[in-house]
Amino acid sequence: MNASDPLYLDKAAPEIFAAMAGVSKLIHAAAAEVGISERLIELVNLRVSQINGCAYCLDVHHAKAVRLGEDPRRIAVLQEWQETELFDDVESAALELAECITLIPEPADRVVVEDCARAGLGDAGYAVIAWAAISMNAFNRISITSHHPVR
């Protein structure tokens, strides 16, 4: 074993990674229950991964979003979604909440975003998007720490 070789955390502790994957499945099931589309979950995953700079996760979730029928134009402008009119109110609330959870702004700013997100998503939708963003942040850190390659 060479210290410069990547240590893939998912392979080093597969039972922990399996638990993380289980959380992801629960999030997708909860999203379906409250009417949040898989496409919106993938937009959240992409936006969080953009912020965190996780190339591996960007590659994975870009492919999933395209497979789910997401418009390539919307993916192309996702980093500057607020500068467009391509995202509806629910999507905007979800993306803003995901950014807030990822960037963790000052408490007063966070409260404003959280209040708007709850108003736009409802409590159940807010919870699903929050868990999706939290989970994606964790997966980004797993992939970044593991040096997962984009193939």
C-alpha positions as CSV (number, residue, x, y, z in Angstrom):
1,M,0.0,0.0,0.0
2,N,1.4,3.4,-1.0
3,A,0.3,6.4,0.9
4,S,-0.1,8.3,-2.4
5,D,-2.7,5.8,-3.7
6,P,-6.3,6.8,-3.1
7,L,-8.1,5.1,-0.2
8,Y,-11.7,4.7,-1.5
9,L,-13.8,5.1,1.7
10,D,-16.7,3.2,0.1
11,K,-14.4,0.2,-0.4
12,A,-12.5,0.6,2.9
13,A,-15.8,0.6,5.0
14,P,-18.5,-0.8,2.7
15,E,-21.0,-1.2,5.5
16,I,-20.9,2.5,6.3
17,F,-21.2,3.4,2.6
18,A,-24.1,1.0,2.3
19,A,-25.8,2.9,5.1
20,M,-25.3,6.1,3.3
21,A,-26.7,4.6,0.1
22,G,-29.7,3.5,2.2
23,V,-30.3,7.1,3.4
24,S,-30.3,8.2,-0.3
25,K,-33.0,5.6,-1.1
26,L,-35.1,6.8,1.9
27,I,-34.8,10.4,0.6
28,H,-35.9,9.3,-2.9
29,A,-38.9,7.4,-1.4
30,A,-39.8,10.4,0.8
31,A,-39.6,12.7,-2.2
32,A,-42.0,10.5,-4.2
33,E,-44.4,10.5,-1.3
34,V,-44.6,14.3,-1.1
35,G,-44.6,14.9,-4.9
36,I,-41.0,16.0,-5.4
37,S,-39.6,14.7,-8.7
38,E,-36.5,12.8,-9.1
39,R,-35.4,15.5,-11.6
40,L,-35.6,18.1,-8.8
41,I,-33.6,15.9,-6.5
42,E,-30.9,15.6,-9.2
43,L,-30.9,19.4,-9.7
44,V,-30.2,19.7,-6.0
45,N,-27.5,17.1,-6.2
46,L,-25.9,18.9,-9.1
47,R,-26.0,22.3,-7.5
48,V,-24.5,21.0,-4.2
49,S,-21.8,19.2,-6.1
50,Q,-21.0,22.4,-8.1
51,I,-20.6,24.4,-4.9
52,N,-18.4,21.7,-3.4
53,G,-16.4,21.1,-6.5
54,C,-16.9,17.3,-6.7
55,A,-16.2,16.3,-10.2
56,Y,-17.1,12.6,-9.6
57,C,-20.6,13.5,-8.2
58,L,-21.1,16.1,-11.0
59,D,-20.5,13.4,-13.6
60,V,-22.8,10.9,-11.9
61,H,-25.7,13.3,-11.2
62,H,-25.4,15.0,-14.6
63,A,-25.9,11.6,-16.3
64,K,-28.9,10.8,-14.0
65,A,-30.5,14.2,-14.7
66,V,-30.2,13.7,-18.4
67,R,-31.5,10.2,-18.2
68,L,-34.5,11.6,-16.3
69,G,-35.2,14.0,-19.1
70,E,-33.7,17.2,-17.6
71,D,-33.2,19.9,-20.2
72,P,-29.5,20.3,-21.0
73,R,-30.0,24.1,-21.2
74,R,-31.1,24.2,-17.5
75,I,-28.2,22.0,-16.5
76,A,-25.8,24.4,-18.4
77,V,-27.1,27.5,-16.4
78,L,-27.6,25.7,-13.1
79,Q,-24.7,27.5,-11.5
80,E,-26.4,30.8,-12.1
81,W,-30.0,29.6,-11.9
82,Q,-31.1,32.8,-10.1
83,E,-30.1,34.8,-13.2
84,T,-32.6,33.0,-15.4
85,E,-36.4,32.4,-15.5
86,L,-35.9,28.7,-16.3
87,F,-36.7,27.4,-12.9
88,D,-40.2,27.5,-11.3
89,D,-40.9,28.7,-7.7
90,V,-40.7,25.2,-6.2
91,E,-37.4,24.5,-8.0
92,S,-36.0,27.9,-6.9
93,A,-37.0,27.3,-3.3
94,A,-35.3,23.9,-3.4
95,L,-32.1,25.2,-5.0
96,E,-31.9,28.2,-2.6
97,L,-32.3,25.9,0.4
98,A,-29.7,23.5,-1.0
99,E,-27.3,26.4,-1.4
100,C,-28.0,27.6,2.1
101,I,-27.4,24.2,3.7
102,T,-24.2,23.8,1.7
103,L,-22.7,27.3,2.3
104,I,-24.2,27.9,5.8
105,P,-24.6,31.7,5.7
106,E,-25.1,33.9,8.7
107,P,-28.0,33.0,11.0
108,A,-30.2,35.9,10.0
109,D,-29.7,35.2,6.3
110,R,-30.3,31.5,6.9
111,V,-33.7,32.1,8.6
112,V,-34.9,34.2,5.6
113,V,-34.0,31.4,3.2
114,E,-35.5,28.7,5.4
115,D,-38.7,30.6,5.8
116,C,-39.1,31.2,2.1
117,A,-38.2,27.5,1.4
118,R,-40.8,26.3,3.9
119,A,-43.4,28.6,2.3
120,G,-42.6,27.3,-1.2
121,L,-42.1,23.7,-0.5
122,G,-44.2,23.0,2.6
123,D,-42.8,21.3,5.6
124,A,-42.6,17.9,4.1
125,G,-41.0,19.1,0.9
126,Y,-38.6,21.3,2.9
127,A,-37.5,18.2,5.0
128,V,-36.9,16.1,1.8
129,I,-34.9,18.8,0.1
130,A,-32.9,19.5,3.3
131,W,-32.1,15.8,3.7
132,A,-31.2,15.6,0.0
133,A,-28.7,18.5,0.3
134,I,-27.3,17.2,3.6
135,S,-26.8,13.8,2.0
136,M,-25.2,15.2,-1.1
137,N,-22.8,17.2,0.9
138,A,-21.8,14.0,2.7
139,F,-21.4,12.1,-0.6
140,N,-19.3,14.9,-2.0
141,R,-17.0,14.7,0.9
142,I,-16.7,10.9,0.5
143,S,-15.8,11.2,-3.2
144,I,-13.5,14.2,-2.7
145,T,-11.7,12.5,0.2
146,S,-11.5,9.2,-1.7
147,H,-10.2,10.9,-4.9
148,H,-12.9,9.1,-6.9
149,P,-11.9,9.4,-10.5
150,V,-14.2,10.6,-13.3
151,R,-14.1,7.8,-15.9
